[in-house]
């Protein structure tokens, strides 16, 4: 289970009349890990979910006094190579299940991310009909959308690896390529002018 901030997430209101029907959004990923053995089980649960996910405030910026409402979505995967993305909209779980759902970022909403990906897949020659001359380029900026596009680019054009060491190395390289470097400060460009 991978938990990622999800800017457009929206939660329902607590259902106090449901016994054991509410769960903190911060405890939900652990509940998934404790309750299900694989992605298929998680997807079946999510499609018939009766739990109400409750938002909480979490520390932001390293100061306990700076509390922000949490907003998350999940990416789940298993050792058989199955994957799914689960988003929360108005308290309802929206499930995107299938081996093609391996990349997600914190914004925009996942359906929009998938629409953007179609454009790039066309340019990369991965659609039918395929472009006559694929363009193997990808944005290098720091927005969540650009990170999503970069990760999708490198994953879609990478060979599958088998050994645990190779899987770990490939995963780490893909994650680093989509990440913003530690201590990156774009405001320094403004300070130097």
Order of alpha helices (4+ residues) and beta strands (2+ residues): beta-beta-alpha-alpha-beta-beta-beta-beta-beta-beta-alpha-alpha-alpha-alpha
